[in-house]
């Protein structure tokens, strides 16, 4: 930024933020950038406001269906069988908004060929299936790692931070595949930019287990990288507190949590959970309160009864 642009930005924001002028243009540039980021963040729409719910549901449901169809390819290749899997894709806003399922349809064609011919077509590697901008990850036994960590934190940096004394360095594989880099590279080659959304479906809700903390991992990843994520799941594992996991992720403006009931309205409540009692992020709540104030309908919300849920075992 040149001096004139910096001064114009700073002057326009001066009254709002009550910050005095500085003759140091390095400091001024830093302040101007920070103020711009804060102003843009405050005025930009939340991820949940950028497209219709039905469009996000359609994409995540297709991702879920693809993950389930891919499970036969893992038989005989993994040391143990679990229903748990993480299916993830890097997509553009327009792909979700326009309900463009092209990347899933193309992956489905390759998957069908692999299932028919029994040939992997180089799509299987280390408890995973890769299809350009789409990947399916299983939990790995060596190192012991959940699919969310394999996707978002293969280096272990985030887990070191959030797990602290519970972090086990043996769960890091130094020569492991960096799936996210592969997905981002494929996205950039198609769109020539990195304005993407990460869509994730996990059979079990991201866990709150002491040794993994996948819900916190996703939250921390979205904060560190300022990345937008849409996530949904179907069931709750034995050792996971679904309310805690849901609350951690929903408190982040960059994460859009889709209840399993949105994917399947006929889902039996005893086999899943709902998000009725989980609060939105503080920014989302402030927006909602402003809307109510303008419409004259703002009032104290009544306390809601807690929804019962049952946690599901992984071998059911």
N, C-alpha and C positions, 0 to 999 in steps of 0.2 A: 504493500500500500504506500502511495506517496503522501507527502505532508498535508496537501490540500484535502485529499480524501479522508485522511485520519482526523483532521480538525473538523470536517463536516459531520463525520459520524459521531465524534465525541460531543460536538455542540448539540446535535439533535437528541442525543441521549443524556446530556448533562442534567437537564431539569428532572428527568424521570428518576435518575439514579443518584443525583446530588453528589457528584464527584467533581472536584476542582480540576482545572486545566493543569497539565504538566508540560514543562518545556522539554522534557526528555522524550524524544519521539520513539525510542525503543520501548520505554514504559508505556507511552501513549498507545503504541501499536498493540501491545499486549492487552491493555485495558479495553481498547476498542474491540478487539477480537472476542474477548471474554463477554463484553456487554452484548455484542451481536449474537453470540451463541445463546446467552441467557434470554435475549429478546425473542429469538427465533424459536427456542424451545418452549417458551411460554405461549406463543401464538400458534405454533404448529399443531395440527390435529393429532390426537392419539392414534396409535396403530389401529385400534378397534373402530375408529371413526373414518378410516380411509377407504373402506369398501363395505359392501353389504355382508351381513353375517352369513347369509346363505352361500355367498361366493367362497368365503373362507371355509365353511363347513364342507362344501363340495370338494374342495381341494384336499383338505385333511382326510376326509372319508376315503377318497380315492387313494391317498397315500397309505392309509390303514389297510385297505383291501389289498393293495400291492404287497405290503409287508407280509400279510397273512398268506398270500399266494406263493411267496418265495420260500416259506418255511421248509417244504420238501427238499430243497437243494441243500439244506444244512444237515439233513439226516445222513448219518454215517461219517460226517466230517467234524462234528463237534463231540467233545468228550462226554457231554451230558445233554439231555433235552430239557428245554424250558420253553414255556409259552412266551416268555419275555423277549421282545425285540424292540429296536428303535429304528424307525424309518424316517429319513430326513431328506429334504430337498432345498436347494437354494433357488429362489424364483424372484421374478420382478413383480412390482406392484400391479402392472397391467395384466400379467398372467393370472393373478388372483382375481382382480377386478373384472376381467373379461371371461373368467372361468375357462381359461385355456389349460387343458390337461395334457398338452402335447408331450411334455417330458415323461409323464407317467405312462402315457399310451405307448411311446417308443420303448420305454423300459419293459412294459408288459409284453411287447413283441419279442424282445430279446429273451425275456424270462420264459415265455412259452416255447421258444426254440430250444432253450437249454433244458427245460423239463421234458420236451419231446425226444430230443436227440441224446439226452444224458451227457451232453458236452458242456463244460463250464463256460466256454467262450471267453476265458480270461476275466470273468466277472467275479469269481470267488477268490477271496484272500483273507486269511486271518480272521475267521469268524465274521466275515462281511461279504456283502454283494455290492458292487459298484456299477453304476450306470450314469456316467458323465456327471450330471448335476443332482443325482439321486443316489443314496446309499442306504443299505439295511445293515444294522449292526446288532450282533448278539453279545451277551455278557461273556467275557473271556475268563478262563480259569487261571491262565498264566500269561501275563500278570492278572491277578484278580481285579477285574475292572468292569464297571457297568457301561452300557452302550453310550449313555450321555457323556461320560468322561472320555470314551474313545473318540467321540465326535468333536467335543468342545475343549477338551483339556488333555490331549495325549502327553504333553510335557509334564503335567502334574503341577504346574505353577499355581493354578487356582486352588487345587485341592490342598496344597501346602499351606495356603493362606487360610482357608475356611476350616480345614480339619485340625490344623496345628499339631498338637501332640499325638492325635490319632492317625496322622498321615504315615503311611507305610511306603518307603521309597522302593520296596521290591515290586510295587504295582506300576512302576514305570519301565517301559521297554524303549530303550534309546533309539533303536532302529525301526520303530513302528511306523506304519503308514500315517501320514498327516492327511486324513480324509478331507478336512475342511479346506485345506489349500488346494486340493484337487478339484473340489466342487467350485471354489471361487475362481480358479483358473478357467474352468469350463464356462462359467457364467460370463466372465470378462470377454472371452473369445467370441461369445454370441452377441453381447450387448455393448461391449466397449466401455463399461463403467462398473462400479461396485455398489450401486444403490439396490441392494437385494434384501430379501426377507428370508429368514430361515424357518421353514415349516418342519415341525417335528411331531410325529405320533409315536407314543410309547405305550405298549400294551399295558404295563403297570404305570401308575402315576409316578413321576420322578420321586425317588425315595427320600426319606429323612433318616435313613440308617446312619449310625454314628460313624461308620468306616467309609461311607460314600457321599452322603448328603447331596444327592443329585439335584434336588430342587434348588438348594442354595448355589450349587455350581452353575446352573442355568441362569439364575438371577445375577450372580457375580459376572459371568461372561457377558451378559447383555449390558451391564453397567460399564465394565472395563472397555468394551469395544463399541459401545453405543450402537448396538445392533438390534434390529427389530426381530422378534421371534413370535411365531404362532405355534401354540402347543396344545395337544389334547391327549387323552389316554382313555382307557376302558375300565381297568380294575385297580384295586388297591392290594398291595402285597402285605403279608402278615406284619412285618416290622416297621411299616410306614404309617405315620400320622397324616392322614389325607388332609385334614384341616390345616395343619401346619404347612404342608407342602403347597397347598393351594394358596394360602395366605402369602407365603414368601414370594411366589411367582407373580401373583396378582398385584402385589404392592409396587411392582416395577412397571413404569409407563411404557417401556419398550417390549413388554411381554403381553401377548393377547392369549388368555387361557380360554379354550373352548370346552365347556362341560360335555361329558360323554353323552348326556341326554340330547344335546344339540346334534350329535352325529347319529344317534338312534333314539328317537322319541319314545319308542316302544321298549326301551331297555328297562328291565326289572330293577327297581331301586335296591333290592337286596343284593344285587350283583355289582353294584357300583356306588357312586357317591354323587352328591350335588354340591353346587357352590353357593347355595342360597344365603348362607350366613357369612360368607367370606367378603371382607371389605375390599373396595377398589383402592387404587393408589391415592395418595393425598391430592395429587394434581387432578385426577379424575373426579374426586369428591368435590373439590373446589369448583370445578366446572359445572357439576350437577347442581350444586347449591346456587351458583349464579343464575343458572337457567330457571330454577324454581323461584328465585327472588324476582326475576324479571316477569315471570308469568303470574306471580302472586300466589303460588301454591306451595311455597316453602313452609315446611312444618317439621316438627320433631318426628322422626320415624319410630314406629312402635317396635318393641323388642320382638324378635322372631324366635319361635321355638327351634331348637337344634334339630337338624335332620339326622335320623338314625342311619347308620351305614354298617356294613359288614366287610371286613377285610378278607380278601380272597387268597387262598394258598396258591403257590406257583405250580403245584402238581395236581390241580383239580382238573 
